[in-house]
C-alpha cells in the first residue's frame, strides 16, 4: 500500500497508481463469472469489462513508454487500435475472470517495469485524440503517467459503484480497509 510522502515524485505517482490498480483488482474478488458480466447501472459497463478495459489501457501505456520517445508498434494501425479499444469494454463469451485477472497482472507488471526506468521529463508519443480535444504527438512521461492514473481512478470508481450494487461490498471492505468517520468534538 502507498505511504504518502515516502520519497519523491516518481514514488508518489507509482504508489498512488499501484493503490488504484490493487483496489480495482480487489473489487472483483470473490465474484462468479456471471457476476463480473452483470450490469447494475444504466451503463453497459460490467466489472469484467472494466477490468479488461483497464488492462488494455495499462498494456498500451507500457508499450508507449517502452518505445518513448517514438511511436510504439501498437499505435501504427489506428483503426485496429480503435477496434481493440471498443472491444475492451466487455468480456467476450470465451473469456473468463481468471484469464482477465492473469492478463491484468501481466500488464501491470510490464507497466511498472517500464515506469521505473524512465525520466518523467522525457518525451513520449501519444496518438492524437480529437474526441478529448487533445492533439499532442509528443507529451512528457510525467503527463502520460498522470493521465493513466486519472483514467485508472476514474474506472476504479465505476467498479466500486457496480460492486456495491451487486452485493453491497466496497473496494475498501474488500481490501480490508476500515474507516470510521470522525466523531464530533464537544466543546
Backbone as CSV, one residue per row, in Angstrom:
resi,resn,N_x,N_y,N_z,CA_x,CA_y,CA_z,C_x,C_y,C_z
1,UNK,0.829,-1.179,0.000,0.000,0.000,0.000,0.873,1.243,0.000
2,UNK,0.424,2.259,-0.670,1.142,3.518,-0.803,1.190,4.264,0.523
3,UNK,2.356,4.758,0.862,2.507,5.588,2.048,2.829,7.006,1.600
4,UNK,1.962,7.963,1.896,2.179,9.341,1.432,3.516,9.904,1.897
5,UNK,4.129,10.671,1.019,5.352,11.363,1.372,6.562,10.468,1.534
6,UNK,6.550,9.288,0.922,7.640,8.337,1.118,8.963,8.915,0.645
7,UNK,9.087,9.207,-0.641,10.373,9.705,-1.113,10.235,10.839,-2.109
8,UNK,9.878,10.526,-3.339,9.921,11.544,-4.379,8.698,11.468,-5.281
9,UNK,8.715,12.293,-6.317,7.596,12.376,-7.251,7.286,11.024,-7.888
10,UNK,8.309,10.334,-8.344,8.103,9.044,-9.005,7.425,8.059,-8.056
11,UNK,7.927,7.946,-6.841,7.311,7.032,-5.879,5.885,7.432,-5.546
12,UNK,5.612,8.726,-5.497,4.256,9.196,-5.217,3.309,8.778,-6.332
13,UNK,3.689,9.048,-7.576,2.858,8.654,-8.717,2.673,7.134,-8.756
14,UNK,3.777,6.411,-8.665,3.700,4.959,-8.805,2.981,4.312,-7.630
15,UNK,3.180,4.842,-6.437,2.477,4.308,-5.271,0.976,4.525,-5.378
16,UNK,0.583,5.706,-5.814,-0.844,6.006,-5.967,-1.449,5.172,-7.089
17,UNK,-0.740,5.045,-8.194,-1.218,4.203,-9.294,-1.355,2.755,-8.841
18,UNK,-0.379,2.258,-8.102,-0.435,0.893,-7.577,-1.646,0.712,-6.667
19,UNK,-1.918,1.685,-5.806,-3.096,1.615,-4.933,-4.379,1.488,-5.744
20,UNK,-4.516,2.321,-6.769,-5.728,2.294,-7.590,-5.870,0.954,-8.317
21,UNK,-4.767,0.452,-8.852,-4.815,-0.825,-9.573,-5.127,-1.990,-8.633
22,UNK,-4.551,-1.974,-7.446,-4.849,-3.023,-6.452,-6.312,-2.943,-6.009
23,UNK,-6.800,-1.723,-5.833,-8.199,-1.545,-5.446,-9.141,-2.093,-6.497
24,UNK,-8.845,-1.821,-7.760,-9.684,-2.345,-8.837,-9.663,-3.871,-8.836
25,UNK,-8.502,-4.449,-8.634,-8.404,-5.915,-8.601,-9.224,-6.471,-7.429
26,UNK,-9.154,-5.813,-6.285,-9.916,-6.259,-5.114,-11.418,-6.209,-5.379
27,UNK,-11.854,-5.280,-6.208,-13.277,-5.097,-6.473,-13.925,-6.324,-7.107
28,UNK,-13.159,-7.147,-7.799,-13.736,-8.333,-8.438,-13.528,-9.602,-7.612
29,UNK,-12.884,-9.482,-6.456,-12.593,-10.683,-5.667,-13.872,-11.359,-5.173
30,UNK,-13.856,-12.668,-5.264,-14.974,-13.468,-4.769,-16.201,-13.510,-5.657
31,UNK,-16.123,-12.951,-6.856,-17.291,-12.934,-7.737,-17.293,-14.118,-8.699
32,UNK,-18.480,-14.439,-9.173,-18.644,-15.509,-10.160,-18.503,-14.934,-11.570
33,UNK,-18.402,-15.835,-12.535,-18.342,-15.418,-13.943,-19.586,-14.609,-14.314
34,UNK,-20.729,-15.024,-13.818,-21.968,-14.295,-14.113,-21.943,-12.906,-13.485
35,UNK,-21.484,-12.801,-12.251,-21.478,-11.513,-11.567,-20.551,-10.494,-12.245
36,UNK,-19.391,-10.942,-12.754,-18.480,-9.972,-13.374,-18.998,-9.491,-14.728
37,UNK,-20.026,-10.140,-15.253,-20.639,-9.709,-16.511,-21.935,-8.908,-16.289
38,UNK,-22.401,-8.881,-15.056,-23.675,-8.238,-14.754,-23.566,-6.715,-14.821
39,UNK,-24.589,-6.111,-15.402,-24.699,-4.652,-15.469,-25.676,-4.215,-14.387
40,UNK,-25.203,-3.387,-13.483,-26.045,-2.975,-12.356,-26.515,-1.530,-12.472
41,UNK,-26.079,-0.840,-13.495,-26.465,0.558,-13.696,-26.976,0.711,-15.131
42,UNK,-27.373,1.896,-15.505,-27.838,2.156,-16.873,-26.720,1.968,-17.894
43,UNK,-25.496,2.095,-17.448,-24.327,1.954,-18.308,-24.193,0.517,-18.804
44,UNK,-23.484,0.334,-19.895,-23.186,-1.003,-20.413,-22.001,-1.633,-19.687
45,UNK,-21.418,-0.918,-18.724,-20.232,-1.414,-18.036,-20.551,-2.536,-17.060
46,UNK,-19.614,-3.469,-17.003,-19.635,-4.539,-16.009,-18.253,-4.559,-15.372
47,UNK,-18.122,-5.267,-14.270,-16.810,-5.340,-13.622,-15.788,-6.035,-14.520
48,UNK,-16.198,-7.098,-15.200,-15.284,-7.771,-16.126,-14.863,-6.862,-17.263
49,UNK,-15.798,-6.074,-17.769,-15.491,-5.133,-18.835,-14.530,-4.048,-18.379
50,UNK,-14.734,-3.540,-17.181,-13.833,-2.515,-16.654,-12.436,-3.097,-16.477
51,UNK,-12.355,-4.297,-15.918,-11.062,-4.945,-15.726,-10.350,-5.136,-17.075
52,UNK,-11.081,-5.591,-18.071,-10.495,-5.802,-19.403,-10.078,-4.473,-20.021
53,UNK,-10.895,-3.440,-19.866,-10.582,-2.136,-20.441,-9.343,-1.523,-19.783
54,UNK,-9.255,-1.592,-18.471,-8.082,-1.057,-17.783,-6.840,-1.855,-18.187
55,UNK,-6.974,-3.152,-18.357,-5.851,-3.971,-18.827,-5.378,-3.483,-20.188
56,UNK,-6.321,-3.220,-21.092,-5.971,-2.689,-22.404,-5.199,-1.379,-22.257
57,UNK,-5.703,-0.470,-21.437,-5.052,0.824,-21.248,-3.660,0.700,-20.646
58,UNK,-3.521,-0.130,-19.637,-2.223,-0.321,-18.989,-1.229,-0.921,-19.979
59,UNK,-1.680,-1.894,-20.755,-0.809,-2.525,-21.758,-0.362,-1.514,-22.803
60,UNK,-1.295,-0.657,-23.241,-0.953,0.360,-24.239,0.061,1.361,-23.681
61,UNK,-0.141,1.792,-22.439,0.800,2.750,-21.856,2.161,2.121,-21.669
62,UNK,2.235,0.858,-21.277,3.534,0.183,-21.146,4.248,0.151,-22.494
63,UNK,3.521,-0.153,-23.571,4.118,-0.192,-24.904,4.591,1.195,-25.332
64,UNK,3.781,2.204,-25.073,4.155,3.572,-25.445,5.380,4.041,-24.666
65,UNK,5.418,3.736,-23.386,6.569,4.125,-22.578,7.830,3.397,-23.017
66,UNK,7.698,2.121,-23.322,8.858,1.339,-23.756,9.434,1.881,-25.059
67,UNK,8.596,2.414,-25.924,9.042,2.936,-27.218,9.453,4.404,-27.156
68,UNK,9.173,5.083,-26.061,9.419,6.532,-25.965,10.857,6.868,-26.339
69,UNK,11.030,7.951,-27.077,10.060,8.956,-27.474,9.338,8.623,-28.784
70,UNK,9.583,7.463,-29.345,8.986,7.092,-30.633,7.604,6.485,-30.461
71,UNK,6.910,6.340,-31.571,5.606,5.688,-31.601,5.818,4.180,-31.430
72,UNK,4.969,3.544,-30.636,5.070,2.092,-30.468,4.375,1.389,-31.624
73,UNK,4.741,0.144,-31.856,4.156,-0.632,-32.954,2.643,-0.743,-32.816
74,UNK,2.146,-0.806,-31.574,0.712,-0.941,-31.344,-0.075,0.268,-31.826
75,UNK,0.575,1.410,-31.955,-0.103,2.624,-32.420,0.007,2.829,-33.927
76,UNK,0.649,1.926,-34.635,0.813,2.084,-36.080,-0.507,1.939,-36.835
77,UNK,-1.337,0.988,-36.424,-2.617,0.747,-37.097,-3.737,1.348,-36.249
78,UNK,-4.049,2.602,-36.528,-5.014,3.341,-35.720,-6.384,2.667,-35.708
79,UNK,-6.853,2.184,-36.855,-8.172,1.546,-36.911,-8.217,0.282,-36.058
80,UNK,-7.158,-0.499,-36.086,-7.104,-1.711,-35.263,-7.101,-1.348,-33.785
81,UNK,-6.388,-0.271,-33.438,-6.318,0.154,-32.040,-7.682,0.613,-31.556
82,UNK,-8.408,1.350,-32.385,-9.746,1.809,-32.008,-10.680,0.609,-31.831
83,UNK,-10.573,-0.390,-32.700,-11.413,-1.582,-32.574,-11.083,-2.346,-31.289
84,UNK,-9.804,-2.450,-30.981,-9.406,-3.132,-29.745,-9.918,-2.361,-28.528
85,UNK,-9.849,-1.030,-28.592,-10.361,-0.195,-27.509,-11.871,-0.431,-27.338
86,UNK,-12.591,-0.435,-28.456,-14.041,-0.645,-28.422,-14.374,-2.006,-27.817
87,UNK,-13.645,-3.031,-28.217,-13.881,-4.393,-27.728,-13.461,-4.584,-26.272
88,UNK,-12.687,-3.650,-25.745,-12.144,-3.827,-24.396,-13.158,-3.580,-23.290
89,UNK,-14.350,-3.137,-23.623,-15.314,-2.794,-22.586,-16.184,-3.961,-22.111
90,UNK,-15.983,-5.140,-22.663,-16.784,-6.298,-22.234,-15.972,-7.576,-22.396
91,UNK,-16.151,-8.481,-21.454,-15.549,-9.803,-21.609,-16.294,-10.545,-22.714
92,UNK,-15.545,-11.159,-23.598,-16.163,-11.955,-24.648,-16.682,-13.264,-24.084
93,UNK,-17.503,-13.983,-24.853,-18.082,-15.235,-24.358,-17.045,-16.306,-24.028
94,UNK,-15.890,-16.254,-24.659,-14.847,-17.244,-24.395,-13.815,-16.755,-23.378
95,UNK,-14.011,-15.569,-22.806,-13.078,-15.023,-21.823,-13.597,-15.304,-20.412
96,UNK,-12.669,-15.510,-19.487,-13.018,-15.810,-18.101,-12.440,-14.750,-17.165
97,UNK,-12.967,-14.691,-15.973,-12.432,-13.794,-14.964,-10.983,-14.169,-14.663
98,UNK,-10.710,-15.446,-14.525,-9.339,-15.886,-14.244,-8.378,-15.430,-15.338
99,UNK,-8.771,-15.582,-16.585,-7.939,-15.132,-17.696,-7.774,-13.623,-17.706
100,UNK,-8.852,-12.903,-17.387,-8.794,-11.448,-17.340,-7.862,-10.978,-16.223
101,UNK,-7.898,-11.649,-15.078,-7.012,-11.283,-13.976,-5.550,-11.580,-14.308
102,UNK,-5.303,-12.677,-14.984,-3.929,-13.006,-15.404,-3.410,-11.931,-16.352
103,UNK,-4.222,-11.554,-17.336,-3.813,-10.506,-18.288,-3.596,-9.183,-17.561
104,UNK,-4.448,-8.873,-16.607,-4.348,-7.642,-15.812,-3.024,-7.616,-15.049
105,UNK,-2.727,-8.697,-14.334,-1.491,-8.764,-13.553,-0.261,-8.651,-14.450
106,UNK,-0.282,-9.314,-15.594,0.854,-9.255,-16.522,1.036,-7.840,-17.065
107,UNK,-0.061,-7.173,-17.399,0.018,-5.804,-17.917,0.595,-4.867,-16.856
108,UNK,0.173,-5.029,-15.608,0.666,-4.179,-14.523,2.156,-4.421,-14.293
109,UNK,2.563,-5.680,-14.273,3.987,-5.990,-14.090,4.819,-5.340,-15.188
110,UNK,4.346,-5.425,-16.417,5.050,-4.822,-17.548,5.121,-3.305,-17.405
111,UNK,4.007,-2.692,-17.045,3.962,-1.247,-16.886,4.956,-0.771,-15.832
112,UNK,4.943,-1.381,-14.658,5.814,-0.919,-13.587,7.282,-1.179,-13.892
113,UNK,7.579,-2.242,-14.606,8.961,-2.494,-15.016,9.458,-1.377,-15.930
114,UNK,8.604,-0.920,-16.836,8.975,0.153,-17.757,9.021,1.496,-17.030
115,UNK,8.048,1.762,-16.177,7.983,3.055,-15.487,9.211,3.325,-14.635
116,UNK,9.722,2.325,-13.995,10.877,2.503,-13.114,12.145,2.909,-13.872
117,UNK,12.138,2.777,-15.199,13.330,3.077,-15.993,13.262,4.426,-16.693
118,UNK,12.212,5.189,-16.492,12.019,6.416,-17.260,12.208,7.693,-16.444
119,UNK,12.706,8.684,-17.128,12.790,10.044,-16.613,11.435,10.682,-16.886
120,UNK,10.802,11.245,-15.883,9.470,11.825,-16.052,9.439,12.987,-17.038
121,UNK,10.569,13.632,-17.262,10.609,14.742,-18.201,10.829,14.307,-19.644
122,UNK,11.085,13.035,-19.855,11.357,12.515,-21.191,10.093,12.602,-22.059
123,UNK,10.254,12.958,-23.340,9.075,12.996,-24.206,8.628,11.587,-24.604
124,UNK,7.366,11.468,-24.922,6.836,10.202,-25.442,5.752,10.518,-26.452
125,UNK,5.509,9.578,-27.345,4.473,9.739,-28.355,3.112,9.422,-27.746
126,UNK,2.129,10.207,-28.131,0.748,9.939,-27.747,-0.105,10.229,-28.965
127,UNK,-0.899,9.278,-29.411,-1.665,9.489,-30.642,-2.705,10.589,-30.482
128,UNK,-2.960,11.332,-31.557,-3.996,12.373,-31.496,-5.332,11.773,-31.063
129,UNK,-6.009,12.481,-30.189,-7.312,12.033,-29.709,-8.265,13.220,-29.734
130,UNK,-8.747,13.545,-30.927,-9.577,14.745,-31.063,-10.860,14.700,-30.243
131,UNK,-11.347,13.519,-29.902,-12.568,13.426,-29.097,-12.329,13.954,-27.695
132,UNK,-11.078,14.032,-27.254,-10.743,14.628,-25.966,-10.185,16.033,-26.137
133,UNK,-10.165,16.530,-27.372,-9.588,17.838,-27.624,-8.080,17.833,-27.523
134,UNK,-7.473,16.654,-27.639,-6.030,16.515,-27.474,-5.393,16.144,-28.798
135,UNK,-4.449,16.947,-29.230,-3.716,16.651,-30.455,-2.239,16.878,-30.180
136,UNK,-1.683,16.019,-29.358,-0.280,16.150,-28.972,0.483,14.926,-29.463
137,UNK,1.400,15.137,-30.387,2.176,13.989,-30.862,3.336,13.687,-29.923
138,UNK,3.706,14.626,-29.074,4.740,14.394,-28.067,4.259,14.966,-26.739
139,UNK,4.273,14.141,-25.747,3.936,14.568,-24.389,5.082,14.138,-23.491
140,UNK,5.045,14.499,-22.234,6.073,14.021,-21.310,5.598,12.726,-20.654
141,UNK,6.553,11.933,-20.208,6.226,10.728,-19.447,5.405,11.127,-18.222
142,UNK,5.738,12.252,-17.606,5.004,12.749,-16.424,3.526,12.920,-16.744
143,UNK,3.223,13.584,-17.879,1.835,13.777,-18.271,1.169,12.429,-18.532
144,UNK,1.876,11.533,-19.203,1.323,10.213,-19.503,0.962,9.438,-18.254
145,UNK,1.835,9.454,-17.259,1.569,8.727,-16.012,0.419,9.386,-15.252
146,UNK,0.387,10.712,-15.232,-0.723,11.411,-14.562,-2.048,11.090,-15.251
147,UNK,-2.031,11.059,-16.585,-3.247,10.733,-17.338,-3.685,9.295,-17.055
148,UNK,-2.741,8.373,-17.059,-3.073,6.972,-16.771,-3.637,6.837,-15.363
149,UNK,-3.034,7.502,-14.403,-3.531,7.457,-13.025,-4.966,7.972,-12.952
150,UNK,-5.247,9.076,-13.638,-6.607,9.626,-13.641,-7.588,8.648,-14.274
151,UNK,-7.197,8.018,-15.369,-8.078,7.054,-16.033,-8.350,5.835,-15.157
152,UNK,-7.312,5.302,-14.535,-7.489,4.134,-13.666,-8.392,4.497,-12.492
153,UNK,-8.175,5.652,-11.875,-9.009,6.069,-10.741,-10.457,6.254,-11.176
154,UNK,-10.655,6.816,-12.349,-11.995,7.018,-12.905,-12.722,5.675,-13.028
155,UNK,-12.052,4.705,-13.634,-12.676,3.390,-13.832,-12.800,2.607,-12.525
156,UNK,-11.866,2.791,-11.606,-11.967,2.129,-10.307,-13.199,2.630,-9.549
157,UNK,-13.516,3.903,-9.715,-14.734,4.445,-9.111,-15.982,3.820,-9.697
158,UNK,-15.998,3.659,-11.026,-17.124,2.965,-11.654,-17.259,1.556,-11.087
159,UNK,-16.117,0.861,-10.986,-16.133,-0.520,-10.499,-16.661,-0.595,-9.074
160,UNK,-16.285,0.357,-8.245,-16.742,0.356,-6.863,-18.267,0.486,-6.795
161,UNK,-18.824,1.350,-7.620,-20.284,1.518,-7.647,-20.968,0.242,-8.119
162,UNK,-20.440,-0.353,-9.176,-21.041,-1.585,-9.701,-20.978,-2.694,-8.652
163,UNK,-19.831,-2.847,-7.986,-19.706,-3.894,-6.969,-20.667,-3.643,-5.817
164,UNK,-20.778,-2.414,-5.396,-21.690,-2.110,-4.294,-23.129,-2.444,-4.672
165,UNK,-23.491,-2.210,-5.925,-24.829,-2.560,-6.397,-25.027,-4.070,-6.456
166,UNK,-23.968,-4.819,-6.740,-24.079,-6.281,-6.813,-24.375,-6.906,-5.458
167,UNK,-23.552,-6.571,-4.460,-23.702,-7.273,-3.185,-23.407,-6.418,-1.957
168,UNK,-23.263,-5.117,-2.147,-23.032,-4.233,-1.013,-21.577,-4.063,-0.619
169,UNK,-20.685,-4.874,-1.195,-19.268,-4.755,-0.864,-18.675,-3.511,-1.523
170,UNK,-17.680,-2.942,-0.879,-16.965,-1.794,-1.435,-15.494,-2.170,-1.588
171,UNK,-14.793,-1.403,-2.389,-13.363,-1.654,-2.570,-12.648,-1.653,-1.233
172,UNK,-12.974,-0.701,-0.375,-12.317,-0.619,0.925,-12.571,-1.875,1.760
173,UNK,-13.816,-2.328,1.791,-14.114,-3.514,2.596,-13.425,-4.745,2.022
174,UNK,-13.358,-4.846,0.706,-12.715,-5.995,0.065,-11.199,-5.980,0.252
175,UNK,-10.625,-4.779,0.350,-9.184,-4.647,0.547,-8.807,-4.672,2.026
176,UNK,-9.812,-4.807,2.904,-9.551,-4.872,4.337,-9.312,-3.519,4.978
177,UNK,-9.770,-2.458,4.316,-9.601,-1.110,4.862,-10.881,-0.731,5.594
178,UNK,-10.732,-0.315,6.837,-11.895,0.151,7.582,-11.723,1.635,7.854
179,UNK,-12.807,2.323,7.854,-12.781,3.764,8.070,-13.932,4.132,8.967
180,UNK,-13.631,4.912,9.949,-14.653,5.408,10.857,-14.719,6.916,10.690
181,UNK,-15.908,7.460,10.475,-15.994,8.919,10.376,-15.590,9.555,11.702
182,UNK,-14.992,10.735,11.624,-14.599,11.387,12.874,-15.812,11.709,13.723
183,UNK,-15.639,11.599,15.013,-16.738,11.955,15.903,-16.715,13.456,16.135
184,UNK,-17.881,13.981,16.389,-17.986,15.421,16.599,-17.317,15.798,17.914
185,UNK,-16.489,16.852,17.854,-15.806,17.317,19.063,-16.785,18.081,19.945
186,UNK,-16.772,17.787,21.209,-17.601,18.507,22.161,-16.796,19.645,22.751
187,UNK,-17.418,20.846,22.911,-16.671,21.987,23.495,-16.341,21.790,24.948
